[in-house]
């Protein structure tokens, strides 16, 4: 094992930045806030030839969840996981730390009088919750602490339009089994932050599981190694080809022969040239950005989160935050991008994010930042992941594009679905039904008029 340590203050690195725009704020860029002061190990890189039953390409939550579920279902299975960088390098080690169990938007913003729509949404949530609980229980049994706890995260509505939209979303969330709360006026104000000129009209809260993202990725790595999974890190895959006996995965320094291959890949795979004898799923590329303040006094933290809950917006431009280790973590400014290292540190995006943070919390104007980080995600048109067998070769299983709503949750859930495909568990009818529904998910034309009708009715009610 190679022992690494990421510790101390974030690296003050400014190369590859567009410095034509000046800023008074110094952004202490790092790969991820969650990695700071964390010791972790990496496995050896692939070298030579290796044989296995199943090879999983990608060491994020989707790949880790797949390996975990495969070993749970069949302990004697020979499973190998290969990662281009280190476990938790991509979005799995850079996200906001929320496991939000919500079905795809197209499943809960349409016809909620349709029993099939409701049943599909409940099935999605039940499988996701079961998968998450099994993983958390397995980690707890090994005394692996990922800092989990339940917390409401609230979206703040400041105008009548936002209030109406939040109320419609609240009713839809409750209909599909999402634990949610809606409040107005003084009750809403008591649950969220306020600032001069801000008019908190209502809040829409949903329940989430908070955790330390990088610890979750590294904890699953440790658990998998104890259960006999072989892990290769720092091993970018450049070729995946079908063979008569299955699949061959090739890196610059070695090969892996397997009966089946699961591509649990994310946005960062696009930075390398990967040859695949099957069409790679089409997905757009987004970047999202976050920053963490220095540690704040208790009275300031109470002003930020009066009810000790996460924060967010109920507006088209969405910003969100949570308190961790006495710091405010504030994120948003999602933007369509090319997948380059420069985009991870796009200066204008951090400037915009910092401006939005100060607009909400002007008393943080003199507060220094402790970390600033960004990351790329893949997202399909309708924000549903791709989990299916490749049409050209049933031994290659595609499991990617987890950048939709509840992306962390989608990644974790995918382990159940890919296991059904790998082991050909045709008796897992729920998994196959869910995959079928995800694959054919489109935004029905009925959604917009139905949502508009409900929104308009609620707005009129609020006006009068």
ROLUM-58881 format. One record per residue (C-alpha): residue number from 1; residue in three letters; x, y, z. Coordinates in Angstrom, 1 decimal, padded with zeros to 4 digits. Example, Ala and Ser with C-alpha at 12.3 -4.5 7.8 and 13.67 -1.06 7.14 Angstrom:
BEGIN
NODE  nr rest      X      Y      Z
NODE   1  ALA  012.3 -004.5  007.8
NODE   2  SER  013.7 -001.1  007.1
END
This chain:
BEGIN
NODE  nr rest      X      Y      Z
NODE   1  UNK  000.0  000.0  000.0
NODE   2  UNK  001.1  003.6 -000.7
NODE   3  UNK  000.3  005.9  002.3
NODE   4  UNK -000.7  009.4  001.4
NODE   5  UNK -001.8  012.3  003.5
NODE   6  UNK -003.7  015.4  002.6
NODE   7  UNK -003.3  017.7  005.5
NODE   8  UNK -002.7  021.3  006.7
NODE   9  UNK -004.1  024.4  005.0
NODE  10  UNK -005.4  024.2  001.5
NODE  11  UNK -002.8  024.7 -001.2
NODE  12  UNK -002.7  028.3 -002.4
NODE  13  UNK -002.4  027.4 -006.1
NODE  14  UNK -003.2  030.0 -008.8
NODE  15  UNK -001.8  028.4 -012.0
NODE  16  UNK -004.2  027.7 -014.8
NODE  17  UNK -006.5  030.4 -013.6
NODE  18  UNK -007.9  033.3 -015.7
NODE  19  UNK -006.7  036.3 -013.6
NODE  20  UNK -008.0  039.0 -015.9
NODE  21  UNK -010.9  039.5 -013.5
NODE  22  UNK -009.7  040.9 -010.2
NODE  23  UNK -011.1  039.9 -006.9
NODE  24  UNK -010.5  041.0 -003.3
NODE  25  UNK -011.1  037.5 -002.1
NODE  26  UNK -008.3  034.9 -002.1
NODE  27  UNK -009.7  031.5 -003.0
NODE  28  UNK -007.8  028.7 -001.4
NODE  29  UNK -008.2  026.1 -004.1
NODE  30  UNK -008.0  022.4 -003.2
NODE  31  UNK -009.2  019.2 -004.8
NODE  32  UNK -011.8  018.9 -002.1
NODE  33  UNK -012.5  020.3  001.3
NODE  34  UNK -013.5  016.8  002.4
NODE  35  UNK -010.0  015.5  001.8
NODE  36  UNK -008.2  018.1  003.9
NODE  37  UNK -006.5  016.6  007.0
NODE  38  UNK -007.6  013.1  005.9
NODE  39  UNK -005.1  010.2  005.8
NODE  40  UNK -005.8  007.6  003.3
NODE  41  UNK -004.1  004.7  001.4
NODE  42  UNK -004.1  003.8 -002.3
NODE  43  UNK -003.8  000.4 -003.7
NODE  44  UNK -001.1 -000.5 -006.2
NODE  45  UNK -001.6  000.2 -009.9
NODE  46  UNK -002.5 -002.6 -012.3
NODE  47  UNK  000.6 -004.3 -013.7
NODE  48  UNK  000.7 -007.3 -016.0
NODE  49  UNK -002.2 -009.6 -016.6
NODE  50  UNK -005.1 -010.2 -014.1
NODE  51  UNK -008.1 -012.5 -014.3
NODE  52  UNK -011.4 -012.0 -012.5
NODE  53  UNK -015.1 -012.8 -012.7
NODE  54  UNK -016.3 -009.2 -012.7
NODE  55  UNK -014.3 -006.0 -013.3
NODE  56  UNK -015.8 -002.7 -012.3
NODE  57  UNK -014.4  000.4 -013.9
NODE  58  UNK -014.7  003.5 -011.6
NODE  59  UNK -014.1  004.0 -007.9
NODE  60  UNK -016.9  006.4 -007.1
NODE  61  UNK -020.1  005.6 -005.2
NODE  62  UNK -021.6  003.8 -008.2
NODE  63  UNK -018.6  001.4 -008.6
NODE  64  UNK -018.2  001.0 -004.9
NODE  65  UNK -021.9  000.2 -004.4
NODE  66  UNK -021.8 -002.3 -007.3
NODE  67  UNK -018.9 -004.1 -005.7
NODE  68  UNK -020.5 -004.1 -002.3
NODE  69  UNK -023.8 -005.5 -003.5
NODE  70  UNK -022.2 -008.1 -005.7
NODE  71  UNK -020.2 -009.5 -002.7
NODE  72  UNK -023.2 -009.3 -000.5
NODE  73  UNK -025.2 -011.4 -003.0
NODE  74  UNK -022.4 -013.8 -003.8
NODE  75  UNK -019.4 -013.8 -001.4
NODE  76  UNK -017.3 -016.2 -003.4
NODE  77  UNK -017.5 -014.0 -006.5
NODE  78  UNK -014.1 -012.8 -007.7
NODE  79  UNK -014.6 -009.0 -008.1
NODE  80  UNK -012.0 -006.4 -009.2
NODE  81  UNK -012.4 -002.7 -009.1
NODE  82  UNK -010.1 -000.4 -011.1
NODE  83  UNK -009.9  003.4 -010.7
NODE  84  UNK -008.0  005.9 -012.8
NODE  85  UNK -007.0  008.1 -009.9
NODE  86  UNK -007.8  007.2 -006.3
NODE  87  UNK -011.0  006.1 -004.7
NODE  88  UNK -013.3  009.1 -004.3
NODE  89  UNK -011.3  011.3 -006.7
NODE  90  UNK -014.3  012.7 -008.6
NODE  91  UNK -017.8  013.8 -007.6
NODE  92  UNK -018.0  011.2 -004.9
NODE  93  UNK -015.3  013.1 -003.0
NODE  94  UNK -016.4  016.6 -003.8
NODE  95  UNK -020.2  016.8 -003.3
NODE  96  UNK -022.1  018.6 -000.6
NODE  97  UNK -022.5  015.6  001.6
NODE  98  UNK -026.2  015.0  001.3
NODE  99  UNK -027.9  011.7  000.4
NODE 100  UNK -031.3  013.0 -000.7
NODE 101  UNK -033.8  010.2 -001.6
NODE 102  UNK -036.0  011.7 -004.2
NODE 103  UNK -037.2  010.0 -007.4
NODE 104  UNK -036.4  011.5 -010.9
NODE 105  UNK -038.2  014.8 -011.5
NODE 106  UNK -040.3  013.3 -014.3
NODE 107  UNK -041.7  010.8 -011.9
NODE 108  UNK -043.1  013.3 -009.3
NODE 109  UNK -044.0  016.4 -011.3
NODE 110  UNK -046.5  014.8 -013.6
NODE 111  UNK -049.9  013.2 -013.1
NODE 112  UNK -049.9  012.3 -009.4
NODE 113  UNK -053.4  010.9 -009.8
NODE 114  UNK -051.8  008.1 -011.9
NODE 115  UNK -051.3  005.0 -009.6
NODE 116  UNK -048.4  003.8 -011.8
NODE 117  UNK -046.6  007.0 -011.4
NODE 118  UNK -047.0  006.9 -007.6
NODE 119  UNK -046.0  003.2 -007.4
NODE 120  UNK -042.9  003.8 -009.5
NODE 121  UNK -041.8  006.7 -007.3
NODE 122  UNK -042.3  004.7 -004.1
NODE 123  UNK -040.5  001.7 -005.5
NODE 124  UNK -037.5  003.9 -006.4
NODE 125  UNK -037.4  005.4 -002.9
NODE 126  UNK -037.8  002.0 -001.2
NODE 127  UNK -035.0  000.4 -003.1
NODE 128  UNK -032.7  003.4 -002.6
NODE 129  UNK -033.4  003.6  001.1
NODE 130  UNK -032.8 -000.2  001.5
NODE 131  UNK -029.5  000.0 -000.4
NODE 132  UNK -028.3  003.0  001.6
NODE 133  UNK -029.2  001.4  005.0
NODE 134  UNK -027.4 -001.8  004.1
NODE 135  UNK -024.2  000.1  003.3
NODE 136  UNK -024.4  002.3  006.3
NODE 137  UNK -025.0 -000.7  008.6
NODE 138  UNK -022.1 -002.6  007.1
NODE 139  UNK -019.8  000.4  007.7
NODE 140  UNK -021.0  000.9  011.2
NODE 141  UNK -020.4 -002.8  012.0
NODE 142  UNK -016.7 -002.2  011.1
NODE 143  UNK -016.6  001.0  013.2
NODE 144  UNK -016.1  003.1  010.1
NODE 145  UNK -017.4  006.5  010.9
NODE 146  UNK -018.6  008.6  007.9
NODE 147  UNK -020.3  011.2  010.2
NODE 148  UNK -023.9  010.3  009.2
NODE 149  UNK -026.9  012.1  010.6
NODE 150  UNK -030.4  013.0  009.4
NODE 151  UNK -031.2  016.6  008.7
NODE 152  UNK -033.8  018.7  007.0
NODE 153  UNK -032.6  020.9  004.2
NODE 154  UNK -034.8  023.9  003.3
NODE 155  UNK -035.5  025.8  000.2
NODE 156  UNK -036.3  029.5  000.9
NODE 157  UNK -039.1  031.2 -001.1
NODE 158  UNK -038.9  035.0 -001.2
NODE 159  UNK -041.6  036.0 -003.7
NODE 160  UNK -045.2  034.9 -004.3
NODE 161  UNK -044.1  033.0 -007.4
NODE 162  UNK -041.4  031.1 -005.5
NODE 163  UNK -043.9  030.5 -002.7
NODE 164  UNK -046.4  029.0 -005.1
NODE 165  UNK -043.8  026.8 -006.8
NODE 166  UNK -042.4  025.6 -003.4
NODE 167  UNK -045.9  024.6 -002.2
NODE 168  UNK -046.7  022.7 -005.4
NODE 169  UNK -043.4  020.8 -005.1
NODE 170  UNK -044.1  020.1 -001.4
NODE 171  UNK -047.4  018.5 -002.3
NODE 172  UNK -045.8  016.5 -005.0
NODE 173  UNK -043.0  015.3 -002.7
NODE 174  UNK -045.5  014.2  000.0
NODE 175  UNK -047.5  012.3 -002.7
NODE 176  UNK -044.5  010.2 -003.6
NODE 177  UNK -043.4  009.5  000.0
NODE 178  UNK -040.7  012.1  000.4
NODE 179  UNK -040.5  013.3  004.0
NODE 180  UNK -041.2  017.0  003.6
NODE 181  UNK -042.5  020.1  005.4
NODE 182  UNK -043.9  023.4  004.3
NODE 183  UNK -044.2  026.6  006.4
NODE 184  UNK -045.1  030.2  005.9
NODE 185  UNK -044.6  033.6  007.5
NODE 186  UNK -043.1  033.7  011.0
NODE 187  UNK -042.8  029.9  011.1
NODE 188  UNK -040.8  029.9  007.9
NODE 189  UNK -038.6  032.8  009.1
NODE 190  UNK -037.8  030.9  012.4
NODE 191  UNK -036.4  028.0  010.3
NODE 192  UNK -034.1  029.9  008.0
NODE 193  UNK -031.7  032.8  007.7
NODE 194  UNK -032.7  036.4  007.1
NODE 195  UNK -030.9  039.5  005.8
NODE 196  UNK -031.7  043.1  005.1
NODE 197  UNK -034.2  043.4  002.3
NODE 198  UNK -034.9  039.7  002.3
NODE 199  UNK -038.6  038.6  002.4
NODE 200  UNK -038.9  035.1  003.6
NODE 201  UNK -042.4  034.1  002.6
NODE 202  UNK -042.2  030.3  002.9
NODE 203  UNK -039.9  027.4  003.2
NODE 204  UNK -040.0  023.9  001.7
NODE 205  UNK -037.9  021.3  003.7
NODE 206  UNK -037.0  017.8  002.7
NODE 207  UNK -035.2  015.2  004.8
NODE 208  UNK -031.7  014.2  003.9
NODE 209  UNK -028.9  012.1  005.3
NODE 210  UNK -025.7  014.2  005.9
NODE 211  UNK -022.3  012.5  005.8
NODE 212  UNK -018.6  013.1  005.0
NODE 213  UNK -018.4  012.2  001.3
NODE 214  UNK -014.7  011.3  001.1
NODE 215  UNK -015.0  009.2  004.3
NODE 216  UNK -017.9  007.3  002.7
NODE 217  UNK -015.8  006.5 -000.4
NODE 218  UNK -012.8  005.6  001.6
NODE 219  UNK -014.9  003.6  004.1
NODE 220  UNK -016.4  001.5  001.4
NODE 221  UNK -012.9  000.9 -000.1
NODE 222  UNK -011.7 -000.4  003.3
NODE 223  UNK -014.9 -002.6  003.6
NODE 224  UNK -014.4 -004.1  000.2
NODE 225  UNK -010.8 -004.9  000.7
NODE 226  UNK -011.7 -006.8  003.9
NODE 227  UNK -014.3 -008.7  001.9
NODE 228  UNK -011.8 -009.8 -000.7
NODE 229  UNK -012.4 -007.4 -003.5
NODE 230  UNK -009.2 -006.6 -005.5
NODE 231  UNK -008.7 -002.8 -006.1
NODE 232  UNK -006.3 -001.2 -008.5
NODE 233  UNK -005.8  002.6 -008.3
NODE 234  UNK -003.9  005.1 -010.4
NODE 235  UNK -004.8  002.9 -013.4
NODE 236  UNK -006.6  004.8 -016.2
NODE 237  UNK -008.4  002.4 -018.5
NODE 238  UNK -007.8  003.1 -022.2
NODE 239  UNK -009.5  000.2 -023.9
NODE 240  UNK -012.5 -002.2 -023.2
NODE 241  UNK -013.1 -004.9 -025.7
NODE 242  UNK -015.3 -007.9 -026.1
NODE 243  UNK -013.7 -011.3 -026.3
NODE 244  UNK -014.9 -014.8 -026.9
NODE 245  UNK -014.7 -015.5 -023.1
NODE 246  UNK -016.0 -012.2 -021.9
NODE 247  UNK -014.3 -008.8 -021.7
NODE 248  UNK -010.7 -007.5 -021.7
NODE 249  UNK -009.9 -004.2 -019.9
NODE 250  UNK -006.6 -002.6 -020.9
NODE 251  UNK -004.4  000.0 -019.2
NODE 252  UNK -000.9  001.2 -020.2
NODE 253  UNK  000.7 -001.3 -017.9
NODE 254  UNK -001.6 -004.3 -017.9
NODE 255  UNK -004.8 -006.1 -018.7
NODE 256  UNK -007.8 -007.6 -016.9
NODE 257  UNK -009.7 -010.5 -018.3
NODE 258  UNK -013.2 -010.9 -016.9
NODE 259  UNK -016.5 -012.5 -017.7
NODE 260  UNK -018.3 -009.2 -017.3
NODE 261  UNK -017.4 -005.5 -017.0
NODE 262  UNK -019.4 -002.8 -015.3
NODE 263  UNK -018.6  000.8 -016.4
NODE 264  UNK -019.4  002.8 -013.3
NODE 265  UNK -017.7  005.8 -014.9
NODE 266  UNK -018.2  009.5 -014.2
NODE 267  UNK -017.4  012.8 -015.8
NODE 268  UNK -013.7  012.5 -015.3
NODE 269  UNK -013.5  009.5 -017.7
NODE 270  UNK -014.1  011.9 -020.5
NODE 271  UNK -010.6  013.4 -019.8
NODE 272  UNK -009.0  010.2 -021.0
NODE 273  UNK -009.3  008.4 -024.3
NODE 274  UNK -011.4  005.3 -023.7
NODE 275  UNK -012.0  003.0 -026.6
NODE 276  UNK -015.2  001.0 -026.2
NODE 277  UNK -016.9 -001.3 -028.7
NODE 278  UNK -020.3  000.0 -027.7
NODE 279  UNK -021.7  003.6 -027.8
NODE 280  UNK -020.9  005.5 -024.7
NODE 281  UNK -024.1  007.0 -023.1
NODE 282  UNK -024.8  010.6 -024.2
NODE 283  UNK -024.7  012.9 -021.2
NODE 284  UNK -024.1  016.6 -020.8
NODE 285  UNK -021.3  018.0 -018.7
NODE 286  UNK -021.8  020.3 -015.8
NODE 287  UNK -019.5  021.9 -013.2
NODE 288  UNK -020.6  022.7 -009.7
NODE 289  UNK -018.6  024.8 -007.2
NODE 290  UNK -018.4  025.0 -003.4
NODE 291  UNK -016.5  026.9 -000.7
NODE 292  UNK -016.0  026.6  003.0
NODE 293  UNK -015.4  029.5  005.4
NODE 294  UNK -013.0  029.5  008.3
NODE 295  UNK -014.5  028.3  011.6
NODE 296  UNK -017.2  030.6  012.8
NODE 297  UNK -018.4  031.6  016.3
NODE 298  UNK -021.5  029.8  017.7
NODE 299  UNK -023.6  033.0  017.5
NODE 300  UNK -022.8  033.5  013.8
NODE 301  UNK -023.6  029.8  013.0
NODE 302  UNK -026.9  030.3  014.7
NODE 303  UNK -027.7  033.3  012.5
NODE 304  UNK -026.9  031.2  009.4
NODE 305  UNK -028.9  028.2  010.5
NODE 306  UNK -031.4  029.2  013.2
NODE 307  UNK -033.0  025.7  013.3
NODE 308  UNK -029.7  023.8  012.8
NODE 309  UNK -030.9  022.8  009.3
NODE 310  UNK -029.4  022.9  005.8
NODE 311  UNK -030.2  025.8  003.6
NODE 312  UNK -031.2  026.3 -000.1
NODE 313  UNK -033.1  028.5 -002.5
NODE 314  UNK -036.5  027.9 -004.2
NODE 315  UNK -035.4  030.0 -007.2
NODE 316  UNK -034.2  029.0 -010.7
NODE 317  UNK -030.6  029.8 -009.7
NODE 318  UNK -030.1  027.4 -006.9
NODE 319  UNK -027.7  027.8 -004.0
NODE 320  UNK -027.4  025.5 -001.0
NODE 321  UNK -025.4  025.2  002.2
NODE 322  UNK -024.8  023.3  005.4
NODE 323  UNK -022.7  023.7  008.5
NODE 324  UNK -019.8  021.3  009.0
NODE 325  UNK -017.1  021.5  011.6
NODE 326  UNK -018.3  025.0  012.6
NODE 327  UNK -017.8  026.2  009.0
NODE 328  UNK -020.4  027.3  006.5
NODE 329  UNK -020.2  025.2  003.3
NODE 330  UNK -021.9  027.1  000.5
NODE 331  UNK -022.3  025.8 -003.1
NODE 332  UNK -024.0  026.4 -006.4
NODE 333  UNK -023.3  028.2 -009.7
NODE 334  UNK -023.8  025.0 -011.8
NODE 335  UNK -022.7  025.7 -015.4
NODE 336  UNK -022.4  023.7 -018.6
NODE 337  UNK -018.7  023.2 -019.3
NODE 338  UNK -016.1  021.3 -021.1
NODE 339  UNK -014.4  018.7 -018.9
NODE 340  UNK -011.0  020.3 -018.3
NODE 341  UNK -008.9  020.9 -015.2
NODE 342  UNK -009.2  024.6 -015.7
NODE 343  UNK -012.9  024.4 -015.2
NODE 344  UNK -012.5  023.0 -011.8
NODE 345  UNK -011.0  026.3 -010.8
NODE 346  UNK -013.0  028.7 -013.0
NODE 347  UNK -012.4  032.0 -011.2
NODE 348  UNK -015.5  033.9 -012.2
NODE 349  UNK -017.7  031.1 -010.9
NODE 350  UNK -016.1  031.3 -007.5
NODE 351  UNK -016.4  035.1 -007.5
NODE 352  UNK -020.1  034.8 -008.3
NODE 353  UNK -020.6  032.2 -005.6
NODE 354  UNK -018.8  034.3 -003.0
NODE 355  UNK -021.0  037.3 -004.0
NODE 356  UNK -024.1  035.2 -003.5
NODE 357  UNK -022.9  034.0 -000.1
NODE 358  UNK -022.3  037.6  001.0
NODE 359  UNK -025.7  038.7 -000.3
NODE 360  UNK -027.3  036.2  002.0
NODE 361  UNK -024.8  036.6  004.9
NODE 362  UNK -023.4  040.1  004.7
NODE 363  UNK -021.9  039.8  008.2
NODE 364  UNK -019.4  037.3  006.7
NODE 365  UNK -017.8  040.0  004.6
NODE 366  UNK -014.6  039.9  006.6
NODE 367  UNK -014.6  036.1  007.0
NODE 368  UNK -011.7  034.3  005.3
NODE 369  UNK -012.3  031.2  003.2
NODE 370  UNK -010.8  027.9  004.3
NODE 371  UNK -011.3  026.0  001.0
NODE 372  UNK -012.7  026.3 -002.5
NODE 373  UNK -013.3  023.4 -004.8
NODE 374  UNK -015.2  022.3 -007.8
NODE 375  UNK -016.0  019.2 -009.8
NODE 376  UNK -017.6  017.9 -013.0
NODE 377  UNK -020.7  015.7 -013.2
NODE 378  UNK -022.5  014.0 -016.1
NODE 379  UNK -026.2  014.5 -016.5
NODE 380  UNK -028.7  013.1 -019.0
NODE 381  UNK -031.5  015.3 -020.5
NODE 382  UNK -034.1  014.0 -018.0
NODE 383  UNK -031.6  013.6 -015.1
NODE 384  UNK -031.9  009.9 -015.0
NODE 385  UNK -028.8  007.6 -014.8
NODE 386  UNK -028.0  005.1 -017.5
NODE 387  UNK -027.9  001.5 -016.1
NODE 388  UNK -028.3 -001.2 -018.7
NODE 389  UNK -026.5 -003.8 -020.7
NODE 390  UNK -024.7 -002.5 -023.8
NODE 391  UNK -026.7 -003.4 -026.9
NODE 392  UNK -023.6 -004.6 -028.7
NODE 393  UNK -022.4 -006.9 -025.9
NODE 394  UNK -024.4 -008.1 -022.9
NODE 395  UNK -021.2 -008.7 -021.0
NODE 396  UNK -020.6 -004.9 -020.8
NODE 397  UNK -022.9 -003.1 -018.4
NODE 398  UNK -023.2  000.7 -018.6
NODE 399  UNK -023.7  002.4 -015.2
NODE 400  UNK -023.1  006.1 -015.5
NODE 401  UNK -024.5  009.7 -015.6
NODE 402  UNK -025.4  010.2 -011.9
NODE 403  UNK -025.6  014.0 -012.1
NODE 404  UNK -029.4  014.3 -011.7
NODE 405  UNK -031.5  015.2 -008.7
NODE 406  UNK -030.3  013.1 -005.8
NODE 407  UNK -027.1  012.1 -007.7
NODE 408  UNK -025.4  010.6 -004.6
NODE 409  UNK -028.5  008.6 -003.9
NODE 410  UNK -028.8  007.4 -007.6
NODE 411  UNK -025.2  006.2 -007.5
NODE 412  UNK -025.7  004.2 -004.3
NODE 413  UNK -029.0  002.7 -005.7
NODE 414  UNK -027.3  001.6 -008.9
NODE 415  UNK -025.5 -001.2 -007.0
NODE 416  UNK -028.7 -003.1 -006.7
NODE 417  UNK -029.5 -002.7 -010.4
NODE 418  UNK -026.1 -003.6 -011.8
NODE 419  UNK -026.0 -006.7 -009.5
NODE 420  UNK -029.2 -007.9 -011.1
NODE 421  UNK -027.6 -007.6 -014.5
NODE 422  UNK -024.2 -009.1 -013.6
NODE 423  UNK -025.6 -012.1 -011.8
NODE 424  UNK -028.6 -012.3 -014.2
NODE 425  UNK -031.0 -012.4 -011.3
NODE 426  UNK -034.2 -012.5 -013.3
NODE 427  UNK -036.1 -013.0 -010.1
NODE 428  UNK -035.3 -009.5 -009.0
NODE 429  UNK -038.3 -008.1 -010.8
NODE 430  UNK -038.2 -004.8 -008.9
NODE 431  UNK -034.7 -004.0 -010.2
NODE 432  UNK -035.6 -004.9 -013.8
NODE 433  UNK -038.8 -002.8 -013.6
NODE 434  UNK -036.9  000.1 -012.2
NODE 435  UNK -034.3 -000.1 -014.9
NODE 436  UNK -037.0 -000.3 -017.6
NODE 437  UNK -038.7  002.8 -016.2
NODE 438  UNK -035.5  004.7 -015.9
NODE 439  UNK -034.5  003.9 -019.5
NODE 440  UNK -037.7  005.0 -021.0
NODE 441  UNK -038.1  008.1 -018.8
NODE 442  UNK -038.8  011.2 -020.7
NODE 443  UNK -040.4  014.5 -019.7
NODE 444  UNK -044.0  013.8 -020.6
NODE 445  UNK -045.8  016.7 -022.4
NODE 446  UNK -048.4  016.5 -019.6
NODE 447  UNK -045.9  017.6 -016.9
NODE 448  UNK -045.6  021.3 -017.8
NODE 449  UNK -049.3  022.0 -018.2
NODE 450  UNK -050.1  020.0 -015.0
NODE 451  UNK -047.4  021.8 -013.1
NODE 452  UNK -048.4  025.2 -014.5
NODE 453  UNK -052.0  024.5 -013.6
NODE 454  UNK -051.2  023.6 -010.0
NODE 455  UNK -048.7  026.5 -009.8
NODE 456  UNK -051.3  029.0 -011.1
NODE 457  UNK -054.0  027.8 -008.8
NODE 458  UNK -051.7  027.9 -005.8
NODE 459  UNK -050.5  031.4 -006.8
NODE 460  UNK -054.0  032.7 -007.1
NODE 461  UNK -054.9  031.2 -003.7
NODE 462  UNK -051.9  032.9 -002.1
NODE 463  UNK -052.8  036.3 -003.8
NODE 464  UNK -056.3  036.3 -002.5
END
